[in-house]
Amino acid sequence: MKNERRTGYGNVLLIRFSAIGDVAMSVPVVLSLAKSFPDTCFTFLTSVRFLPFFRGLPPNATVIGVDLKKDYRGRGGVRRLFRMLEPMGFDAVADLHGVLRTFTLGMMFRLHGVPVRSIRKNRLSRYSLTRLHFKDLSRRPASWERYCRVLERLGFRFRLEFTSLFPPGGGDMKAVSSFVGDKVTPWVGVAPFAAHKGKIYPLELMERVVAEIDSSGPCRQFIFAYGGERELVSGWEAKYPSVSLIDTRLGIEGELVLISHLDVMLSMDSSNMHIASLTGTPVVSVWGATHPAAGFLGYGQKEEDCVQLGMKCRPCSVYGKKRCRYGDYRCLTGIAPDTVTAKVLAYLPSQQVPPT
């Protein structure tokens, strides 16, 4: 796809508030877009907590972080948000979210003569993927491809040219070395949780994976768990010498740096997969009720690194919310830990040197 540099728009607003994985998938688009059109000003509107994702923006791109729950709640909040944005003089809006709040905000811009283009989610196509019989497992457009299509309808055609938020070799470890130390053996990230049960590899099986990696040779395993999740895996740190739980004091920015130095990330179909994509870190992902064909595989990730079972009943859900029709989540319990371990170990150096 060639970059088309004449669009007639000089000041463009892009909107995506949530969720964390969807915002992460917008980063390659925003960075590539801004670099491809240096004479156009781009502003990305998102949740304030996602600001660390947008490091290294070109001079013609800025990001605005807002707290929707605190400062812009309800209909009145949307009106206040528009009054904050309207004086900035945007001459086009790209709605990458497609929810009631962004539709309402877009309508306000349209009433002021500003063209707005919104994402098309094609939910009917996803239904054909998850229906009980005659599933259509053909690949749906990835989220970042849908974002690009919104921008194409405004006249912006460009190549995605993104590999990592950081230079080769990863981010500056000074900020996180006091928590995790220096890297002297291979590093593995393990993110065993997701928003819904249909996307979580059973912890007893995941522990077997962790144990197999631990016994494979010198390495460090960083377990990404938050809040109540930490209690469920806290025992792993005492049982397996290679395991460390990630300290929540690192924050998103510190975790991005740490992930950029991992040899591989083991993740569910969850936000950690997409965060790893922002650092160019390879991901081995485990899929149960959901399926990569829905378009939610991480940017730059390989489909051959997706661990999944070919079953007539899966995928049964786009987001993993539905209860298992059999009650046992056999799409996850049927995955052998050895299969997952082999995928992870394939990314580790064959010659592991013990620390001195």
RORO-996463 format. One line per 8 residues: number of its first residue (from 1); for each residue x, y, z of N, C-alpha, C. Coordinates in steps of 0.1 Angstrom, whole numbers. Last residue first. Layout:
NUM = X/Y/Z/X/Y/Z/X/Y/Z | ...
***
This chain:
356 = 273/-163/367/286/-164/375/284/-159/389 | 245/-183/356/251/-170/361/264/-172/368 | 249/-207/329/245/-203/343/252/-190/347 | 239/-204/297/250/-203/305/246/-199/319 | 224/-224/273/221/-216/285/233/-216/294 | 220/-228/241/232/-229/251/229/-219/262 | 197/-220/229/200/-235/230/211/-237/240 | 176/-195/241/189/-199/235/192/-213/238
348 = 141/-199/236/152/-197/245/165/-201/238 | 121/-206/219/126/-192/218/137/-189/227 | 114/-231/226/119/-229/212/125/-215/211 | 101/-229/250/116/-232/250/122/-230/237 | 75/-225/241/82/-214/249/97/-217/248 | 68/-249/229/67/-236/221/75/-225/228 | 71/-266/250/79/-268/238/79/-255/230 | 50/-258/268/64/-257/272/73/-257/259
340 = 27/-266/253/30/-252/256/45/-250/259 | 31/-294/253/29/-286/241/32/-272/243 | 31/-301/280/43/-303/272/43/-295/259 | 4/-296/288/15/-287/292/27/-288/284 | -21/-301/263/-10/-307/272/0/-297/275 | -54/-292/264/-41/-288/259/-30/-293/269 | -78/-297/276/-72/-307/267/-59/-304/262 | -86/-275/290/-81/-286/298/-74/-297/289
332 = -95/-259/268/-83/-255/275/-77/-267/283 | -117/-272/258/-108/-266/248/-95/-261/255 | -132/-279/280/-123/-289/274/-113/-284/264 | -148/-267/300/-138/-260/292/-127/-269/287 | -169/-280/312/-155/-284/317/-144/-276/309 | -195/-275/303/-192/-272/317/-177/-275/321 | -204/-276/278/-201/-289/284/-198/-287/299 | -205/-250/271/-217/-257/269/-216/-271/276
324 = -191/-225/291/-188/-237/283/-201/-245/282 | -204/-192/289/-201/-204/297/-199/-216/287 | -189/-164/272/-199/-175/273/-194/-186/282 | -167/-147/269/-176/-145/280/-186/-157/282 | -148/-146/249/-146/-155/260/-156/-155/271 | -153/-130/227/-145/-124/238/-143/-133/250 | -166/-147/209/-156/-137/204/-147/-132/215 | -171/-182/214/-173/-168/218/-162/-159/212
316 = -165/-206/206/-179/-205/210/-182/-190/213 | -144/-219/180/-146/-209/191/-161/-208/193 | -155/-250/192/-147/-238/194/-144/-232/180 | -167/-274/187/-174/-265/195/-167/-251/196 | -149/-290/173/-161/-285/166/-168/-274/173 | -115/-281/176/-127/-288/181/-139/-282/175 | -82/-281/178/-92/-281/167/-104/-289/172 | -67/-261/203/-72/-274/198/-82/-272/187
308 = -37/-241/204/-51/-243/204/-55/-257/199 | -13/-217/206/-16/-231/211/-31/-232/212 | 3/-198/183/-10/-199/190/-12/-214/193 | 24/-197/166/27/-197/181/15/-196/189 | 14/-196/141/20/-209/145/24/-209/160 | 8/-169/139/-3/-178/141/2/-192/146 | 29/-145/155/28/-156/145/16/-165/149 | 24/-109/158/26/-122/163/23/-133/153
300 = 19/-84/148/32/-89/145/34/-103/151 | -4/-78/173/3/-72/161/16/-78/160 | -22/-106/185/-14/-95/187/-7/-91/174 | -55/-114/173/-41/-119/176/-32/-106/176 | -81/-108/168/-75/-102/180/-61/-108/183 | -97/-119/148/-90/-106/145/-82/-100/157 | -108/-143/148/-117/-132/151/-110/-119/149 | -88/-162/146/-95/-158/134/-104/-146/136
292 = -80/-170/171/-72/-159/164/-79/-154/152 | -107/-174/194/-99/-179/182/-92/-168/176 | -120/-186/226/-118/-176/215/-109/-182/204 | -118/-207/244/-132/-204/238/-131/-194/227 | -86/-207/240/-96/-217/244/-109/-214/237 | -52/-204/235/-65/-200/231/-75/-211/234 | -21/-189/244/-30/-201/246/-44/-196/243 | 9/-178/227/-5/-176/233/-13/-188/233
284 = 40/-166/228/33/-179/227/19/-177/234 | 54/-139/213/44/-143/222/40/-157/219 | 83/-118/210/75/-129/206/66/-134/217 | 84/-82/212/87/-95/219/78/-106/214 | 79/-57/204/85/-66/195/89/-79/201 | 65/-41/220/80/-41/223/87/-51/213 | 39/-44/214/44/-30/213/60/-30/215 | 34/-70/220/35/-67/206/41/-53/204
276 = 30/-69/247/43/-75/242/45/-71/228 | 4/-59/247/15/-51/253/28/-56/248 | -9/-82/237/-9/-69/229/2/-60/234 | -6/-100/258/-2/-104/244/0/-91/236 | -18/-87/279/-4/-89/279/2/-93/265 | -46/-89/274/-39/-76/271/-24/-78/271 | -51/-121/259/-53/-111/269/-45/-99/265 | -52/-152/256/-57/-142/247/-61/-130/256
268 = -22/-156/277/-35/-160/272/-39/-150/261 | 13/-161/271/1/-153/275/-11/-160/271 | 47/-158/275/36/-168/274/24/-161/280 | 72/-142/257/61/-140/266/51/-151/264 | 108/-143/254/94/-147/250/84/-144/261 | 129/-129/264/131/-137/252/118/-141/246 | 124/-95/275/121/-109/276/125/-116/263 | 127/-68/272/140/-76/274/137/-91/275
260 = 102/-57/270/111/-55/259/124/-63/260 | 93/-61/296/88/-70/285/97/-69/273 | 105/-39/309/108/-53/313/105/-63/301 | 92/-18/296/106/-19/296/110/-34/298 | 65/-23/304/69/-22/289/84/-24/288 | 67/-20/331/64/-34/325/68/-34/311 | 71/7/334/82/-2/338/80/-16/332 | 46/16/324/59/20/317/70/11/321
252 = 28/5/342/27/1/328/41/4/321 | 45/-4/373/36/4/365/36/0/350 | 61/-13/394/67/-11/381/58/-2/372 | 46/-20/415/52/-7/415/59/-3/402 | 39/-46/414/30/-37/408/35/-23/408 | 64/-69/406/59/-59/416/51/-49/409 | 59/-102/395/61/-88/391/56/-78/401 | 74/-129/410/62/-122/407/65/-107/405
244 = 97/-152/397/95/-140/404/82/-133/400 | 113/-184/394/100/-176/394/101/-163/403 | 133/-202/397/134/-192/386/123/-182/386 | 127/-219/418/138/-209/420/138/-198/409 | 96/-227/429/104/-227/417/115/-216/417 | 83/-223/453/85/-237/448/95/-237/437 | 80/-196/458/87/-204/468/91/-218/462 | 65/-188/436/78/-181/438/86/-190/448
236 = 41/-202/438/51/-206/427/64/-200/430 | 24/-190/456/32/-202/460/43/-206/450 | 10/-171/443/21/-166/452/30/-178/456 | -11/-174/427/2/-179/421/13/-176/431 | -32/-164/440/-34/-177/434/-21/-183/429 | -25/-139/448/-26/-149/458/-27/-163/452 | -26/-124/424/-13/-127/430/-14/-138/440 | -53/-119/419/-46/-130/411/-33/-134/417
228 = -61/-97/433/-63/-110/439/-57/-122/431 | -36/-78/418/-47/-78/427/-48/-92/433 | -21/-96/391/-24/-83/397/-36/-86/407 | 8/-109/374/-5/-112/381/-8/-99/390 | 32/-123/356/24/-111/356/10/-114/362 | 62/-137/365/47/-140/365/40/-126/366 | 91/-144/349/84/-133/356/69/-136/354 | 117/-165/353/103/-164/349/96/-153/356
220 = 150/-170/341/141/-162/350/127/-163/344 | 172/-198/340/164/-188/334/157/-181/345 | 190/-228/334/190/-215/340/181/-205/333 | 166/-255/326/180/-249/326/179/-235/332 | 143/-268/329/149/-269/316/163/-263/316 | 128/-264/352/138/-275/352/146/-276/339 | 112/-242/345/122/-241/356/132/-251/356 | 96/-254/326/106/-243/322/116/-242/332
212 = 82/-271/343/90/-277/332/100/-266/327 | 69/-253/359/78/-262/365/87/-268/355 | 52/-240/341/62/-232/348/73/-241/354 | 36/-262/334/44/-255/324/56/-247/331 | 24/-266/358/32/-277/353/41/-271/342 | 9/-243/361/20/-246/370/29/-256/365 | -10/-247/341/0/-237/339/12/-239/348 | -25/-267/353/-17/-271/341/-7/-260/338
204 = -35/-253/374/-28/-265/377/-19/-269/365 | -49/-232/361/-37/-229/368/-29/-241/372 | -61/-236/327/-62/-239/341/-49/-238/349 | -60/-207/308/-55/-221/309/-55/-224/324 | -87/-187/301/-76/-189/311/-73/-204/311 | -109/-180/286/-96/-177/280/-84/-180/289 | -132/-185/300/-130/-192/288/-117/-189/281 | -131/-167/321/-126/-181/324/-124/-188/311
196 = -118/-134/313/-129/-144/313/-123/-158/314 | -95/-119/312/-107/-113/318/-118/-123/320 | -67/-139/324/-74/-131/314/-87/-127/320 | -34/-151/333/-48/-147/336/-54/-139/324 | -7/-156/332/-16/-167/332/-31/-164/333 | 20/-147/317/8/-140/320/-4/-150/320 | 54/-148/320/42/-157/320/30/-148/325 | 84/-143/303/73/-137/309/61/-147/309
188 = 118/-152/306/104/-156/301/94/-149/309 | 151/-147/298/140/-143/306/127/-147/299 | 183/-164/302/171/-161/294/160/-157/303 | 206/-146/325/200/-158/319/188/-155/310 | 211/-121/332/223/-130/330/219/-143/325 | 201/-89/336/198/-101/328/210/-109/326 | 199/-76/370/204/-76/356/201/-89/349 | 168/-69/388/182/-72/387/186/-72/372
180 = 142/-61/394/144/-74/388/159/-78/386 | 143/-36/407/133/-45/410/136/-60/406 | 164/-22/396/164/-23/411/153/-33/416 | 158/-21/370/168/-31/374/168/-32/389 | 141/-2/360/135/-14/366/145/-24/372 | 155/20/351/142/22/358/137/10/365 | 175/9/336/178/16/348/166/18/357 | 170/-2/311/167/-10/323/170/-3/336
172 = 155/12/284/165/15/294/161/7/307 | 143/-14/261/142/-1/268/153/0/278 | 160/-33/234/150/-30/245/151/-17/251 | 174/-40/212/180/-43/225/171/-40/237 | 165/-13/191/170/-27/193/177/-29/206 | 143/11/210/154/7/200/158/-7/201 | 108/7/215/121/8/220/131/6/208 | 84/0/204/85/13/210/99/17/214
164 = 88/-18/173/89/-17/188/89/-2/192 | 79/-17/146/85/-30/152/85/-29/167 | 61/-5/119/63/-4/133/69/-18/138 | 46/6/95/60/4/97/64/6/111 | 20/2/74/23/0/89/38/-3/90 | 16/26/49/21/13/53/23/13/68 | -15/43/39/-1/43/44/3/29/48 | -38/68/32/-34/54/29/-19/53/32
156 = -64/87/40/-50/84/45/-47/70/42 | -90/93/35/-80/96/25/-66/93/28 | -109/85/52/-106/99/53/-95/103/42 | -108/58/47/-120/65/43/-119/80/45 | -84/52/59/-84/52/45/-96/60/40 | -92/52/86/-83/63/81/-83/64/66 | -106/28/86/-113/41/90/-105/53/84 | -86/11/79/-97/13/70/-105/25/73
148 = -70/11/102/-65/16/90/-76/19/80 | -87/-3/120/-83/11/122/-78/18/109 | -87/-28/108/-99/-20/108/-97/-5/111 | -60/-34/113/-65/-33/99/-78/-25/98 | -61/-36/141/-53/-25/135/-56/-23/120 | -77/-59/143/-82/-46/148/-74/-35/142 | -78/-79/113/-73/-76/127/-77/-62/131 | -105/-94/96/-94/-83/97/-91/-81/111
140 = -107/-130/100/-113/-116/100/-102/-106/100 | -101/-160/83/-95/-149/91/-103/-136/89 | -125/-186/85/-116/-177/77/-112/-165/86 | -142/-203/97/-130/-201/104/-120/-192/96 | -174/-206/102/-166/-200/91/-153/-196/98 | -192/-235/112/-184/-223/115/-176/-219/103 | -214/-253/112/-210/-247/100/-202/-234/103 | -229/-246/145/-226/-255/133/-222/-246/122
132 = -228/-226/164/-226/-239/168/-222/-248/156 | -209/-195/157/-222/-203/158/-218/-218/160 | -186/-181/155/-189/-187/168/-202/-195/168 | -185/-171/129/-173/-178/134/-176/-186/147 | -208/-158/125/-205/-170/116/-193/-178/121 | -204/-136/141/-213/-146/145/-211/-159/137 | -186/-121/127/-181/-128/139/-191/-139/143 | -203/-110/108/-192/-119/104/-187/-127/115
124 = -218/-94/124/-225/-105/118/-214/-116/113 | -201/-73/132/-205/-83/142/-211/-96/135 | -185/-52/120/-189/-64/113/-193/-76/122 | -174/-28/127/-170/-40/135/-175/-53/129 | -160/0/115/-171/-10/112/-167/-23/118 | -154/32/130/-150/18/127/-162/10/124 | -162/63/112/-162/54/124/-159/39/120 | -155/96/105/-155/82/100/-154/73/112
116 = -166/129/99/-163/118/109/-164/105/103 | -161/163/91/-163/149/87/-158/139/97 | -177/190/107/-164/182/107/-167/168/102 | -199/206/112/-193/205/98/-181/198/97 | -210/205/136/-202/216/134/-194/215/120 | -223/181/135/-231/192/136/-224/205/134 | -200/164/137/-207/165/124/-216/177/124 | -194/167/164/-185/172/154/-191/174/141
108 = -216/154/175/-214/168/178/-204/175/168 | -212/128/165/-224/136/160/-222/151/163 | -189/121/180/-188/123/165/-200/131/160 | -201/118/205/-190/128/203/-189/131/188 | -217/97/199/-223/109/204/-213/121/201 | -199/77/193/-209/81/183/-214/95/187 | -185/76/218/-178/81/206/-187/85/195 | -206/65/234/-199/77/238/-192/84/225
100 = -213/41/221/-223/52/222/-216/65/225 | -185/31/200/-194/29/211/-203/42/212 | -161/32/182/-175/27/178/-184/23/189 | -133/35/180/-139/28/191/-153/23/187 | -122/53/162/-116/39/162/-123/30/173 | -131/78/144/-136/71/156/-132/57/155 | -115/105/133/-115/91/131/-119/84/144 | -123/137/120/-123/128/132/-124/114/127
92 = -111/168/108/-116/155/105/-114/147/118 | -103/193/117/-110/193/105/-114/179/100 | -101/208/149/-100/196/141/-108/197/128 | -97/230/168/-98/232/153/-96/219/145 | -98/232/195/-85/228/189/-86/228/173 | -123/238/205/-114/249/201/-101/245/195 | -133/211/209/-138/219/198/-129/231/195 | -125/198/233/-118/195/220/-121/205/209
84 = -141/208/253/-126/209/255/-119/207/241 | -166/203/243/-162/217/246/-147/219/248 | -165/175/244/-165/182/231/-161/197/233 | -165/171/272/-154/167/264/-153/174/250 | -190/181/279/-178/188/284/-165/184/276 | -205/162/265/-206/176/261/-194/184/266 | -198/139/280/-195/140/265/-196/154/261 | -208/146/305/-194/144/303/-190/145/289
76 = -235/146/301/-229/158/304/-214/158/302 | -239/118/298/-241/127/286/-234/141/288 | -212/102/317/-225/105/313/-226/114/301 | -181/118/329/-191/108/330/-205/112/324 | -155/130/330/-164/131/318/-174/120/318 | -140/127/353/-142/140/347/-152/141/336 | -141/99/361/-140/110/370/-144/123/365 | -143/82/339/-151/79/350/-151/91/360
68 = -125/93/320/-139/93/317/-148/91/329 | -98/111/320/-104/101/329/-119/102/328 | -76/113/291/-87/118/299/-92/107/309 | -48/123/273/-54/113/282/-64/119/291 | -38/129/241/-46/135/252/-51/123/260 | -9/131/222/-19/122/228/-25/130/239 | 3/141/189/2/143/204/-9/133/209 | 25/146/161/15/138/168/15/141/183
60 = 46/158/149/33/162/144/21/154/151 | 69/147/160/65/160/164/51/164/160 | 61/112/168/67/122/160/62/136/164 | 64/96/201/56/101/190/63/111/181 | 76/83/222/83/85/210/75/89/198 | 49/66/237/62/72/238/68/73/224 | 23/56/243/25/65/232/38/73/233 | 19/41/265/20/34/253/25/43/241
52 = 15/59/287/28/53/285/30/45/271 | -14/65/285/-4/74/280/10/68/278 | -34/50/296/-27/44/285/-16/53/279 | -47/64/316/-38/54/320/-30/47/309 | -64/82/302/-51/87/308/-42/76/312 | -77/70/272/-78/70/286/-64/74/292 | -75/92/243/-76/79/250/-77/81/265 | -69/106/212/-77/108/225/-79/94/231
44 = -44/120/194/-50/107/198/-56/109/211 | -40/141/167/-42/140/181/-49/128/184 | -18/152/141/-27/142/146/-27/142/161 | -12/173/114/-12/172/129/-22/162/133 | 7/168/85/-6/168/91/-4/166/106 | 32/165/74/26/178/73/12/179/79 | 39/138/76/45/148/85/39/162/85 | 26/111/72/20/123/69/26/134/78
36 = 41/89/82/38/89/68/32/103/63 | 42/94/109/54/94/102/52/95/87 | 14/90/116/21/103/118/34/104/110 | 11/63/109/3/74/102/10/87/104 | 27/50/127/30/48/112/23/60/105 | 16/57/151/29/60/148/32/60/133 | -11/46/148/-9/61/151/6/65/147 | -6/19/144/-13/27/134/-10/41/136
28 = 7/10/167/14/9/154/8/17/143 | -15/16/186/-2/23/186/6/22/173 | -37/1/186/-38/13/178/-24/20/177 | -32/-20/203/-32/-23/188/-33/-11/180 | -37/-7/227/-23/-11/224/-22/-14/209 | -64/-5/226/-56/7/226/-42/4/222 | -70/-32/229/-75/-25/217/-67/-12/215 | -60/-38/254/-55/-45/242/-58/-37/230
20 = -76/-20/271/-62/-19/270/-56/-26/258 | -105/-11/251/-98/-16/263/-83/-16/261 | -108/26/251/-105/13/258/-107/2/248 | -108/49/235/-107/50/249/-102/37/256 | -98/65/207/-100/51/212/-97/51/227 | -98/87/180/-104/84/193/-104/69/196 | -81/114/164/-84/99/165/-88/96/179 | -83/143/145/-85/137/159/-88/122/157
12 = -62/163/126/-71/152/127/-71/146/141 | -55/188/105/-56/186/119/-66/175/122 | -56/189/77/-44/193/84/-43/191/98 | -68/174/48/-70/176/62/-56/179/69 | -63/168/22/-70/180/25/-73/183/39 | -46/147/14/-59/144/20/-68/156/21 | -18/135/1/-28/146/-1/-42/142/3 | -2/112/2/1/124/11/-9/136/10
4 = -3/79/5/-10/90/-2/-10/102/6 | 18/53/4/14/64/12/9/75/3 | 7/21/-10/15/33/-10/9/44/-1 | 8/-12/0/0/0/0/9/12/0
***
